[in-house]
Amino acid sequence: MPSTQDFLSLLVYAPALTHADERTLAIVHGVERALPGLRLGWTTSERGDLIALGHRDAWVVANTMDGGLPFVCNDDDQAPVTLYGLDNPDGPGGSRQFEIHMRLPLSASVIGQAQSALAAIAEAAAAWWGEVTPFAAASDIAEQTAPTLEGPPSPPRGLPILGMAQGVLASPEAPQHLGWLNYWSAASARALGFPDTSRDAELLSRARRTDSNGWLVPLTDAPLDLDKPDHLNALLRAYERFPNLGGRAAP
């Protein structure tokens, strides 16, 4: 059985759901199309028992009234996939956000389809931005914003502290951190000043446009592994390239 630590973590940030919003079901359908063979036809009880959803689509629609996407999953202990969304009333700039969370196996087949899965979810959600990152690297990146007992965050590996610099106003379009595979909507790309052909040759060599005129921007060819010096340097270079990312400086 694969290690519980070996998985890809997907996070996507989108405008808050509205009444009778159809995006939740579009997200489920989109990721199933992007990952052939995936069926998110189950949920879990409070005790963690699997519950088959005989009328999954109707169930998803009926359970989105609280502003989130209800928890759905597959039925595969060897390659578990989970998906859910939350309403966050305290997003950047005081805006409400719809936060989508997904766990995917860190397997060769999923790695090859991860960009398609991220794009499918982000565009179905009309998202501002999002990312997919292996769990180990995502844990280090999370420490860029997590406060310590002593006060401010203390991220490892020389990663920058992320948060609101004095006098810098947050906007929901501006990405708050980086990951391995990054989705930036057209608005988010503009907020970052991407692309700049004079500075972004390395990123553009891997990037591709999406159907909605956004961008998929991988930092490395293989899944991000911060124990590898070239991967860590790629992440550090990206933070240097976008000084306003994470609310550190004005654009």
C-alpha positions in Angstrom: 0.0 0.0 0.0 1.4 3.5 -0.8 2.6 5.7 2.0 0.0 8.1 3.3 2.6 10.9 2.7 2.9 10.1 -1.0 0.2 12.2 -2.7 -0.4 15.4 -4.6 -2.2 18.2 -2.9 -4.4 20.5 -5.1 -5.7 23.9 -3.9 -7.8 26.2 -6.0 -9.2 29.6 -5.0 -12.3 31.0 -6.7 -15.1 33.5 -6.1 -17.6 32.5 -3.5 -20.5 30.3 -4.5 -23.8 31.9 -5.2 -27.3 30.6 -4.8 -28.0 27.7 -7.2 -24.4 27.8 -8.3 -23.7 25.2 -11.0 -19.9 25.2 -10.5 -19.7 22.4 -8.0 -21.1 19.8 -10.3 -19.0 21.2 -13.2 -15.9 20.7 -11.1 -16.7 17.1 -10.4 -17.5 16.3 -14.0 -14.4 18.2 -15.2 -11.9 16.4 -13.1 -13.5 13.0 -14.0 -13.0 13.9 -17.7 -9.4 15.0 -17.1 -8.6 11.7 -15.2 -10.1 8.9 -17.3 -11.3 6.0 -15.1 -11.9 8.2 -12.1 -15.3 8.0 -10.5 -16.1 10.2 -7.5 -19.1 8.2 -6.6 -18.7 7.9 -2.8 -18.7 10.0 0.3 -17.9 9.1 4.0 -19.9 9.0 7.2 -18.7 10.8 10.3 -17.0 7.6 11.3 -15.2 7.5 8.0 -17.2 4.7 6.5 -17.7 4.8 2.7 -21.2 5.6 1.5 -22.0 4.9 -2.2 -23.9 7.8 -3.9 -26.5 6.2 -6.1 -27.6 9.6 -7.5 -24.3 11.4 -7.1 -25.0 14.4 -9.3 -28.3 15.2 -7.5 -26.6 14.7 -4.2 -23.8 17.1 -5.0 -26.3 19.8 -6.1 -28.5 19.2 -3.0 -25.5 19.5 -0.6 -23.9 22.7 -1.9 -26.3 25.1 -0.1 -23.7 25.8 2.7 -21.4 27.5 0.2 -19.1 24.5 -0.3 -18.6 21.4 -2.4 -19.5 18.3 -0.4 -16.8 15.7 0.2 -16.7 13.1 -2.6 -14.1 10.3 -3.2 -13.4 7.2 -5.1 -13.4 3.6 -3.8 -9.7 2.7 -4.2 -7.5 2.1 -1.1 -4.5 1.8 -3.4 -5.0 5.1 -5.1 -7.4 7.3 -3.0 -8.8 10.5 -4.5 -10.7 13.0 -2.4 -12.4 16.3 -3.4 -14.2 18.9 -1.4 -14.7 22.7 -1.2 -15.1 25.2 1.6 -16.5 28.7 2.0 -13.8 31.1 3.4 -15.3 34.4 4.5 -11.9 35.9 5.2 -10.1 35.9 1.9 -7.6 38.5 0.7 -9.0 42.0 0.9 -11.9 40.8 3.0 -13.5 38.9 0.0 -15.2 35.6 0.4 -13.6 32.7 -1.3 -14.5 29.3 -2.5 -11.5 27.0 -1.6 -11.3 23.7 -3.4 -9.1 20.9 -1.9 -8.2 17.7 -3.7 -5.9 14.8 -2.9 -4.5 12.7 -5.8 -2.1 9.8 -5.9 1.6 10.6 -6.6 1.7 8.0 -9.5 3.1 8.2 -13.0 -0.3 8.2 -14.6 -1.7 11.0 -12.4 1.5 13.0 -12.7 1.1 12.9 -16.5 -2.5 14.2 -16.2 -2.0 16.6 -13.3 -2.0 19.7 -15.5 -5.3 18.7 -17.1 -6.9 18.0 -13.7 -5.8 21.4 -12.4 -7.0 23.2 -15.4 -10.3 21.3 -15.4 -11.1 22.2 -11.8 -9.8 25.8 -12.0 -11.7 26.7 -15.1 -14.9 24.9 -14.0 -14.7 27.0 -10.8 -13.9 30.2 -12.6 -10.9 30.4 -10.3 -8.5 33.1 -9.7 -5.5 30.8 -9.1 -4.5 27.4 -7.8 -1.7 24.9 -7.6 -0.8 21.2 -7.4 2.2 20.2 -5.2 3.5 17.0 -3.7 2.7 16.8 0.0 6.2 17.0 1.3 7.0 20.2 -0.6 3.5 21.6 0.1 4.3 21.2 3.9 7.4 23.3 3.6 5.5 25.9 1.5 2.8 26.1 4.1 5.3 27.2 6.7 5.8 30.4 4.7 2.5 31.7 6.2 2.1 29.6 9.3 2.9 31.6 12.5 5.2 30.1 15.1 4.9 30.2 18.9 7.5 33.0 18.8 5.4 35.0 16.3 6.1 35.4 12.6 6.4 32.4 10.2 9.8 30.8 10.0 9.9 28.9 6.7 12.7 26.4 6.0 15.2 26.3 3.1 15.5 30.0 2.7 11.9 30.4 1.4 10.5 33.9 1.9 7.9 34.7 4.5 4.6 35.4 2.9 1.9 37.7 4.1 0.8 41.3 3.8 3.6 43.8 3.7 2.8 47.2 5.3 0.8 49.4 2.9 0.2 46.6 0.4 -3.5 45.8 -0.3 -4.4 42.2 -0.9 -6.5 41.3 -3.9 -8.1 37.9 -4.5 -6.6 37.7 -8.0 -3.0 37.9 -6.7 -1.7 34.4 -5.9 -0.7 34.0 -2.3 2.0 31.3 -2.8 3.6 29.1 -5.4 3.4 25.4 -6.0 4.8 22.8 -8.5 2.0 23.3 -11.1 0.5 26.8 -11.0 -2.8 27.9 -12.5 -3.1 31.6 -13.0 -6.2 33.1 -14.5 -5.8 36.0 -16.9 -6.5 38.4 -14.1 -3.9 36.7 -11.8 -1.3 36.7 -14.6 -1.9 40.4 -15.0 -1.5 41.0 -11.3 1.8 39.2 -11.4 3.0 40.9 -14.6 3.3 37.5 -16.4 4.4 36.9 -19.0 7.3 39.1 -19.6 9.3 37.7 -22.5 12.5 39.4 -21.3 12.3 37.7 -17.9 10.2 34.6 -18.2 11.9 32.5 -20.8 12.4 29.6 -18.4 8.8 29.6 -17.1 7.4 30.0 -20.6 9.4 27.0 -21.8 7.0 24.9 -19.7 3.9 27.0 -19.6 0.8 26.7 -21.7 -2.4 28.7 -22.1 -5.8 27.4 -21.0 -9.1 27.6 -22.8 -10.1 30.7 -20.8 -6.9 32.5 -21.5 -5.3 31.7 -18.2 -1.9 30.0 -17.7 -0.6 26.7 -16.5 3.0 27.2 -15.2 5.0 24.3 -14.0 8.2 25.3 -12.0 9.9 22.0 -12.8 9.4 19.1 -15.2 9.2 16.5 -12.5 7.1 16.9 -9.3 8.6 19.5 -7.0 11.1 17.9 -4.6 12.8 20.5 -2.4 15.5 18.1 -1.4 16.8 18.6 -4.9 18.9 21.7 -5.2 17.7 22.5 -8.7 14.1 22.2 -7.7 14.6 24.5 -4.6 16.4 27.0 -6.8 13.6 27.0 -9.3 11.1 27.8 -6.5 13.4 30.5 -5.1 13.9 32.1 -8.5 10.1 32.2 -9.1 9.6 34.0 -5.8 12.4 36.5 -6.8 10.7 37.0 -10.1 7.3 37.9 -8.6 8.0 40.1 -5.6 4.4 41.0 -5.2 3.3 37.4 -4.9 2.1 36.6 -1.4 1.5 40.3 -0.6 5.2 41.0 -0.1 5.5 44.2 -2.2 3.5 46.4 -4.6 3.4 45.2 -8.2 
